[in-house]
Every structure is written in C-alpha cells, then in structure tokens.
Amino acid sequence: MTRGPLAGLGILVTRPAHQAAHLAELIRQAGGKPILFPALEIVDLPDLQRLHALIERLDQFDLAIFISPNAVHKALNLIRAQRALPPHLKIAAIGKGSRKALEQFGVKDVIAPTQRSDSEALLERPELQNIAGLHIVIFRGDGGRELLGDVLAQRGAHLEYAECYRRQKPQADNSALRYLWARNELNAVTVTSTEALRNLYDIAGKLCQQWFKKTPVFVTHERIARTARELGLEQVYVTEDGDEGIVASIQAWRERNK
C-alpha cells in the first residue's frame, strides 16, 4: 500500500510535457499519483529570422529579461549557437523557475524577485527603477501580458520584444479525464498558467466541467485563481511558489480535510 501525505490522491499535472517531470516526481514521493495531462504546448516559431537578427544586436542592449523557463531554454540555446552573451549585459528573470534555468546555463547574478514570481514583483526590484534611456529586450513567447513592457517604457526605457516560442492548446480529448473523474480517481488539479486553465476547461467539455467545478484546484498565482472562479470552479487554492510549494499546499489542504 502506498504511504505518504498524499497517498490515495490522483493529482492532475497540466504543465507542458517537457516541464512536468519534477512536479510529478514530488507528488510521487509524497505518495500521490501524478496524472500527466498537458494543457499547454510550447512549440518553435515557424520563422526565426527576426530572432536571429536581434541576437546579432545583443551588444546594443543594457538589460535582457526572460519571462519564463521556456524563454530561457529557447533563447539561450539559440544565442549560444550564434554568439556569447555580451559581458556588460545585465540579466533579469520573472521568478525562481526562470532564474534557476538561467543558472543552469551558467548565467550568474540574475535580477529576480525573491518572493512572488510575476511582472509586478520584478518591477519592484531597485535595479528596474531608474532605467530612463536604457535599452531593454524581453525574451518571451508570442503574445502574453504587456504590463512589464508597458511600465518599463513608461519609466523611459527603450524596449524591444524577442519572441522565441509559441503557446498552443494541445489536440486532446476528454476521454481520460472522463474515465478518471467517473471512477473518483482524479482528486486534485494543478495549474500554473491562466492559458493552461482555459485550455483544460475547454478540453474538459460540458460533462467533465461539472466534475472539474467540484474538484480542488491548486494554482500558482492569484491571477489564475480569479480566472478559475470566473469559470465557476468552487475549490480554488493559491499555492506557495515553485513545484515544492505546490506539493506543500496540497499536503496542507489534505491535512486540513482529514
């Protein structure tokens, strides 16, 4: 019999497939059963010509900001194949995951929030206050929130975006979800982006949406929680930061509801 604080719980992991392993392993170590169901896909851009041209001009920038671990991996692999990072270029990241990814590439002294992982927290950093006249590039996926760039421009920075991947909804059906919910084997859901939440709700369809609304959902930001409540989800919990924080929050919930 499986033991641990999450024993007997089937927990849906909705991260993109290549980012799900660590969270799944933490759930497994705590005795839970991770159910991998990517609600978001990260795919390459069809044309990298503009990105390659920007990488050639990296010496013109004072600061490079990486929005996500995906942005780090996509951009740094391309940069390394093309050139070295300019020694004067300062590097910033939205949060712990992106900072850790940068450190794996050997990038040190990363400017990043120490508490929350969002644009608002990064904008509070002292290094981003007096930036008038600085040239800043933001590595990100296509689209996304404009808050960071808008505020930096308001503070007088010269801003460019470097889009290095696309996000899309997976081509998936709800048969696996329907089977697990019907057998009471899907007991909690983890979601780490608003886009993934909307995709999952859409994929679930009308029948599964009724189960979804009753299932505890653990999200990593209040912004995702607001969207969840708008969709009618009834048990929404904002977790601590990072994969460890997600698992700790599920364990705390389990302990409260014994």
N, C-alpha and C positions, 0 to 999 in steps of 0.2 A: 504493500500500500504506500502511495506517495505521501511523504511528510513535508511539512514546511508551512509557513504562514499563509500561503496561497493555495494549499492543497485542495484539489477538487474544483478549482476555478478554471474555466476556459476563457482566455483573455484575447480579444481580437487585437492584432497589431497591424495598423494601417499604414505604417511608414512605407516609402518606396522600397522595393525588394532589396536593393543593394545596401540599404541603411537599416534593415530590420534585425540583423543577427544579434547585435549587442543587447537590445531590449528583450528579444526573445530568450536569450540565454539567461538574463537576470530573472525573468519570470520563471523559467525552468528551474533555476537554482533555488527559488523560493517555493517550489513545489507546484506552481501553476502550470497550465497547459497553454503555451502560446499558439494562437491560430493566425497564421500569416495570410493577410488579405490586403495587398497593396491597394490603396485608394488613390494613389497618385503615381504617375510615371515621369521620370526625368529622361528626356531624350535630347540628342545632339541637334544643334541648329543645322538646317539644310545648307546654309552658306556661311562659312567662317571668314570670308574675305575682309569684312569690316573689322572683325575682332583681331585678325592678324595685323591689320594696318594700325590699329590702336596699340597693340603690344609693341610694335616698332617705335611708337612715340612715347613709351612709358617714361623716358627721361624728362619729358615736359611736365610731369605731374609731381606734386608735393606729397600727396596722400592717396592711397588706394584703399577702398573699403570693400569688404567681402560680406555679402548679405547672408550667405548660408554655407554649410559644408559642401553642398553641390557646386556652388560658385567657386569655392576654393579648389576643389579637385579638377573641375573642368578648366578653369583659368590657369592654375599653376602648371598643369601638365602641358598646356599649350605654350605658356611662357617659357618653361624650361626647355622645350623643344626648339625654341626660337632664339632665346637670349637669357641673360642673367637679370635678376631684379636690380634696378639701379640702387646703388648703396645709399643714396640720400632719401629714397622713397620711404615714407612712413606708411605703416600698415595698420588698418583697423578692422575689427570684426563686430558683427551684431551681438554675438554671445559666446557662451562657453564652447558649444559644438564647433563653431567656425574657428575660434581661437585654437582649439585642440587640433583641428585639421591643418591649420597653418603651421603649427608647431611640428606636426608630422612631416611637413615639407622643409623643416629646418628654419622657419621664419620665427625670429625671436622679437621680444619687446612689442608685442601686439597690443594696440589700444583696444580695450573691450570693456563692457560693463562687468561689474563684479556681482551684481545681484540679478536683475531681470535680464532676459535676452530679447531685446526689441529695439526698434529705432529710437524710441523715446529715451531709453536708458543710455544708449550710445551718445545721443545728443546732449546729455547732461555731463559728459566727460569734459574736464577742463581743457583737454587738448583740442576740442572742437568749438571752443567759444570764440576766440579771436582769430578768425580764418579769412578775413577780408583779403581778397587778392590771390588766395591760394588756388592752385589747380588740383581738382579732386576728381578721381574716377571711381565709379561704383560698379563693381562686378556683381551681376545678378542674373536671374532668369528673365525671360521675356515678360514684360508687364510687371505686375506686383504693385505694392504700395509706393506712393510718391512722397510720403511725408518726409523721409530723410533727405532726399534731394531738394525738396521744396524749402526746407528750413535752412539747409546749407547754402542754398542760393540766396535766401533772404539775409543771411549773415555775410554775404558778399563774396562767396567762393565762386570760382569758375568751374562748372560742373559738366561732366560727361558720363554717360552710361555705357557700360560694356556688357552687353547681353551675351551669355555664353552657354545657355541651355534653354530648353522649353519644358514646361509642365503640361501634362495632358491627363485626361481621365482614362483609366485602363479599359480595355474591351473585356468586361467581365459580366457574368450574370449572377443572379442572387441564389442559385440553387444550393451552394454550400452554406450560405447564411441561413436559408430557409430550413435546411436539414438540421443544423446545429441549434437554432432557436427553438424549433419544434420539439427537439429532444432535451431541451433545457441544458444544453452543453455550451452555450455561449453566454457567459455570465457578466462580462465587463468588456468595454470597448476603450481603446486608447487612440487618441487623435492628436496630431502635432501641427496641423495647419487648417485654416478655415477652408481652403480649397479642397483638401482631402475630406473634410467633414461633409461638404456639399456633394462631392462625388459619391461618397459612401451612401448618403441619404438617397441620392438619385438611383444608384445601383440597387439599393435595397428594394425599391418598389413598394407598392401600397401595403401589401400584406406584411412584409418584414419591417416596414416603418412602424407598424403598431407595436411590434416587439421591441424595436430599437428605442422607441419613446419611453419604454419601461425599464430599459437596461441602464445600469450605471455607466456613465461616460466620463473618462478621465482625460482632460485637455491641459495643454501646457501654457495657456495664456488666457486671460480674461476676455480678450477679443474673440477667441474661438468659443468661449463659454457663451458669450452674448448671441453668437450665431446659432449655437446649439439650442438655446432657449427659444429663439425665434422660430426654429424648426419644430418646436413642441417637445423636445427631449426633457424629461422630467427630473432625472437624476444626473446633474452635471457637477463635476468636481474639478477645480483648478489645482493642478499638482505642483509640487516643488520642481525646481529646474533640473533638466537633464534626465537621462534614462533611469538613473538611480533614484531621482526624485519622483518619477512616475511610479516606479515599483513601491517606493516607500509610502506614497499616498494611497495606493491600492491596499497595501498592508494595513495602514491606519484605518481605512474605511472598513476593511474586513474585521478588524479588532473591535471597532465600534458596533458592528452589526452582528456579532456572535449571539 
